[in-house]
Amino acid sequence: MDRNLTVNAAQHSDIEGVLALLKKYHANSISDEDRKDGFVTTNIDAVQLAELIDKENGLVVAKDGDQVVGFVIAGSWQFLQRWPMFEYMTGELHKYTPYGEQLDSNNSYQYGPICIDGAYRGNGLANQLFDCSAQIMAQRFAYLVTFINKINGRSYAAHTRKLQLDDSGSFGFNNNQYHLMTLDLRPLTA
């Protein structure tokens, strides 16, 4: 298949494609067959995605021509605190010092989810999405922070092996257990 893949900061015209991928791979709607290959748990709507684009520059998309085939979300803790999980995490950041500096809502941001259509996985697209997003966010933050549900082994493997994130601890929320993953972005701006 001849593919014309691009990876860039999202535009409003990309929102519909992002929502379609979210629905396809969301934990609440993913097929049992696809679940073993990973899933996303973030609930975000078109208005919130538009705000993420406008206020945070926090949505990066991969496109094959005009079709969105992957995306990654990133945002400040201030932006994300409207969701209970992120509000909780903001209050927990101070417990972690993965690079010799205490994490807080000013020096770190939340990365994820990342989602790639199954037909496009395994070709380095996750790295391209991740790198583009990290470069954008490194202009404002020293540290990337994310979390991965401990039952999502594929995601954990991808983030530790392919994306080189550090497992900096664990926490529980809403009857689930999570890995707290981090990355020092300071080398990107040095």
Disulfide bonds with the S-S distance in Angstrom:
none
